[in-house]
Amino acid sequence: MSSQWVDQPYALIGTTAFSKDSSHAAYYVATQMALAHNGILRGLNSIYLQATHIPREDLGTTRDFLTYCQCWGESMHHHHDAEEEVFFPSIEVISGVQGIMEHNIEQHRAFTPGFDLFQEYSRTCLPKDYDGQKIKSLIEGFAGPLTQHLHDEIGTLRDLDKYDSERIRKAYKRLEKSLMATDNYRIGPLVFGTADRSFEGGMHDFPAVPFFVPYVIHYWFARRHRGAWRFNPCTMWRDRRELAFKGLQSLRASVNDARGNSILEAEKRRTGALIPLTWNIMCSSSGIKANESDSGETLFKSQGVLHFGCWFLGLDYARAVLRDSKMLIMDEATASLGHETGIRLQETITALTCAVLTKAHRLRKVIEYDRVLVLEQGEMVEYDEP
């Protein structure tokens, strides 16, 4: 992990001074709100740091980044609307002090004009007209008052410790319920992808959810805008990762594994995520036909040429060959398969129309390729047609 991550340029909020204090619900609420605000700040920093490194000629990547900006703006807008409509009125009732949260509402109004300009740009900008410097300039126009508000509100919440603890807790629970009533296809992956479970030594479990929820987010809700989530600073399991587009990192980030994840991601394989699959695979001179099963998974189907049970490895192969990629990189692609199965899969690979780069130790694996490069102790010794 590089020294510069998304804890800057806009500073995160520390909680160690009060998060372990269980004497009043106000400290719990302040902690939870600080962690939510840190997610907003990480998302903002992620956009700011990557904006000028997005390749403008890659319209797909630019479109995904603009979608990411839209989702971040929608998430923040939903957060502050819920505060004003649900949480702040409850605090007024509990405290008996009219206008007790007025300063926080005024701070909302302070950053709104600049924030609205950012939202408008992310919604209306065409990928071909994208300007990363413009994104940074727009952020600089509202980030100061926004950051000030996100920090100041935590102090306001801590000061609620003079009021009824249980009522404060219940008011926050109502806010949480309101925040969950959102578009999980656009907001859910952002919330999890901006939550760092290692923050402050890993003392927080935020958001606190059952173990299977990140899998649901990753494999279901994140599918609709999959390309946008590569700009998240964390995986859906809330593990830190390198930013996808930051200087020289951009080239590495443009290379994806078979599941569509950047090679920089830490979530390559996870125990418990393996689900047995049974596939019908067709390898013939007529090519590959992809169909969608009832469960939504892409399968190879034929008239019974080959049938075998496999794990998610099979799904990796399917995605790799069915994605519209310019290059497919295979590392010992058939090494773990039986002889006959390997031959069938090899025929499929060599029938692809994209460029294929394969690492192999057996000549028969690459005999039909256009060029073969032979290495010995890291040095090229041969490069020619087979």
N, C-alpha and C positions, 0 to 999 in steps of 0.2 A: 504494500500500500504506500503510495507516495505521501510526502509530508503534507501536501495541500489536498485537503478533502473538502467536503461540503460543510465543514464547521466554520467556514469563512467564505466571502468577506463579511457576511452579516452574522454576527455572533449568536451562538446558541445560548440557552438559558440553563443555568445550573440549579440543581435542586437539593444538593447535599445538606444545606443549612436547615432544611425543614421537612424533607421527604420521609424521614424516619420517625417523626414526631406523630404519635398516634393519639395524643391527648384531645384532639379536636378534628372534626371532619374538614375544617377549613384547610388544613395542611394537606390532607389527601386530595382535596379538590384542586388546590394550587399545584400540587405535583402532577396530577393528571393533565391539567391545562397546560402546564409548562412542557410536558412531553408532546402534547398535541401541537403546541406552538412551534416546538423544535422541528416537527415534521414539516410544517409550513416553511420554516426557515431553510431546512435542507433542500426542499423542492425549489425554493427561490434561488439558493446558491447554486444548485445543479443547473438551472436554466442560465443563470448569469455566467457561470464558468464555461459552459459548453457552447453558448450562443454563437460566438465568432469562429468556432471550429467546425460547424456544420458545413459539409461540402455542398455549395450552392448548386453545382451541376447535378447532384444526386437528388432529383425531385422527390423520390420516395422517402428518403431520409428527412428532407426538409419538411415534407408534409407530416411525417410522424412527429417531428420536433414541435411543429406548430400545434398539433393535437395535444402533445404533452403540456405545452403552455396553456392551452385552453382548459385542460383538465385541472391543472394547478389553480387557475383562476376560479373555476367553478367550485372547487373544493374550499378555497378560502372564502368565497362569497357565501357559500352554504353555511360555513362555520360561524361567520359573524352575523348572518341573518338569524340563525338559531339562537345565538346568545341574546340578541335584542328582542326576539319574539317570545322566547321561552324562559331563559335563565335570568336575565336582568330583572324582569318584572317580579319573578319569584323572590329574588333577593330583596327587592323593595318591600314586599309584603312581610318577609321574615324579619327584616331589620326594623321596619316601621319608619324608615327614613326615606322620604321621597327624594328621588334624584341621586341616590347613593352611588349609582353606576353611571351617572351623567358624564363624568370625565372620560370614561372609557368610550361612551357613545360619541363624544366629541372627537376623540382620537380616531374612531372609525371614519368620521366625516373628513378628517384631515388628509388621510391617504387615499380616499375614494376617487378624486378627480384623476390623479395619475394612474391609479390602478385601473380605472375604466378605460383609459387610453391604451394601456397594455392589453387589456382584454379585447378591445376593438381591433387592435392590430393583429392579434393572434387568430381572431375569427375571420377577418376579411382579407388578410394578406394571401396572395397566391404564391405557391411554392417557387415559381420562377422569379418572383419579385422579392424574395426573402432577403433581409438585411440583418445579419447578426449584430452589427454595431447599433442598429436601431433598437433591437430588443434590449441591449444593455443600457442604452440611453433612457429608454422608457422605464426600466426597472429603477435606475438611479433617480428618476423623478418622483417615486413614491416609497422607495425602500427605507428611507430615513424615518419618516413618521410611522410607517408600518412596524419597523423593528422596535422603535420606542414604545409603541402601543403593546406589542406582544410581550415585552419585558415588564412594562409598568403594570399590566393587568394582573400579573402574578402577585405583586405586592398588595394590590387591592383585595384579592381573594384571601391572602393570608390574614389580612386585617379583619376578616369576617369571624375570627375566632371568639369574638365577644357575643355572638348570637347563638341561637339554638343549634347544636351540632348535628343532631339527627335530621332536622329540617333542611339544613344546608346540604347534607349528603343526598337527601331525597330530591332536592332541587337539581343537583348535578346529575343524578341518575335520569331525571326527565330530559335533561339536555342531551345526555348520551343517546337516549332513545330517539330523540329528534334528529341527531346527527347521523344515526344509522339509516334513517329514511332518505336514502339518496340513490343515485345511479351507480350501482356497484360495478358496472362495466367500465365506468370512467373514473370513479373516485376510489373504489376499493383497492385496485392495484397501486394507486398512487399513495394511499395511506400506508399500506404495508411496505411499499418500496422506498419510503422516506423515514421509516422507523428503524433505528439502530439499536439492536438488543445489547450491544456491547457498551452503550453509553453509560458513563459514570461507573465503569467496572462491571457492567451487566447486572446492576442491582434492581433494574426495573423490568417488568414484564408488560410491555405496552406495544400495541393494544393487547389486553389480556383476553385471549380466545382459546378455545379447545385446540388441541394439536393438529387436527385435520383441516382447520380453516385456511391456513396458507396454501395447502394443496388445492382446495376449492378455488381460491383466488387465482392461483397460478394456472391451473389446468382448465378452468371454466371461465371465470369473469375476465381474466386477462387476455383471452383469446381474441376478442373482438377488435382490440386496438393493440395487438401484440407488439408491433413495431415501436409504439410510443414508449413502452416501459423499459426499453434499453437505456433511456436517459435517467432512469431512477438511480440513486446512489447506493441503494441496497437491493438485495434479492427479496422475493416475496416471503422468505423465511427470516427477514430482517437482519441479514448478514451484510456487513460492509462489502463494497466492491469498488474497483477503480471506475472513475467516470468513463463513459464510452467514448466521448469526443472531447479530448483535451490535448491539443498539440499532436505529438506523435502517436498518442493513444488512439487517435481516430482510425489509423490504418488497421490496428489490431482489432478494434471494435467492429470493423466492417466485416470481419470473418466470423461466421456463426457456426455453431455445431449443428448436428442434424435436427435438434429440437427447436432451432431458431434462436437459441440463446447466444449472446456474445461469448467469445472464448475467454473473456475476462471474468465471466461470472463464476462465483464460488459454488453454485448449486448444481454441479455436474451430475452427481448421483446422490440419492438420499435413501438410507435404509427405510424400508417400509413403503416406498413409493412404487415398488415393482408389482405389477398386476399381471397374472398370466393371460396371454392372448393366444388365440388360435387363428391362424391366417391361411388363406388360400393364395398362393403366389403363382403368377403366370409369367413365364419367361419364354418368349417365342419371337420369331422373326417379325411378327406383326407389331411388336412393341408392348407397351404396358397400358393397361386401362385401369384408371383409378375410379373407385366408387365410394360413396359415403354409406357407411353402415348405419343401422338404426341408432347406435350409440354415438354417432358423430365421428368416429375414428375412420381415417382413410385406410382402406384395405386394398391389396392387390387381389383381383378375382380372376378366375379362369374356369375352364371346364375340367378342373381336377388334375392339372399337370403335377402340382406338388402341394403337399399338405403337411404342416408341422406345427407343433406348439412352441412358443417362444415367450420371452419376457419383453420388456420395453425396448430391448436392443432391436427387435424387429420393427418397432414403431420408428426408431431412429433411421433405419434403412429406408423405410417408406417415405418419411418426410424429406430425407436427403435427395432422393431421386425425383420426387414429385414437386419440389420447390422450383421456382423459376430462377435458378441460380446461374451465374455466368461460369462458375468453376465449382467442381466437386472434388474435395480432397479426401482420399481414403487412406487410412493407416491400417494395413493388414486386414482389409475389409472382410476376407473370408476365412481368416485364420482359425476362428472358433467354430466353423461349420464343418459338417461332414463332407466327404469328397464329392458326392453327387449333388448335394445342396450347394456347395461352393461353386460347382460348374454352372449350375442354373443361375445363381446370383451373378456370377462373373459375366455370363452372356447378357444379362440385363444391364450391367454397368457399362459394358463396351458398346451397347446399343444407344446410349444416351447421346444427345446432340450437343450438350455443353462440354466445355473443356474438363477433362478428368486427370487429376494428378494422384497417382497411387504409389504408396510405399509397399514394397513386397520383397520377400526373400527367395521366391521361386519364380523362375523364368516363365513357367506356364501360366502364371497369373497375369503377366503383362505381354505375352507373346503377340497379341493382336493389337497392341497399342501403336501409335504412330512413331513414338520415340522412346528410347530406353536410356536412362542415365545410370551408370554404374559408379558407385562410390567405394573407396577403400581407405579406411582410417580418416574419413572426412574429406578426402581428396577425390576429384573427378578423374576416373581412369578411362571411361568410355562414354560416348554419347552419340547414338546413331539409331537408324531404324533396326527393329529386331532382326 
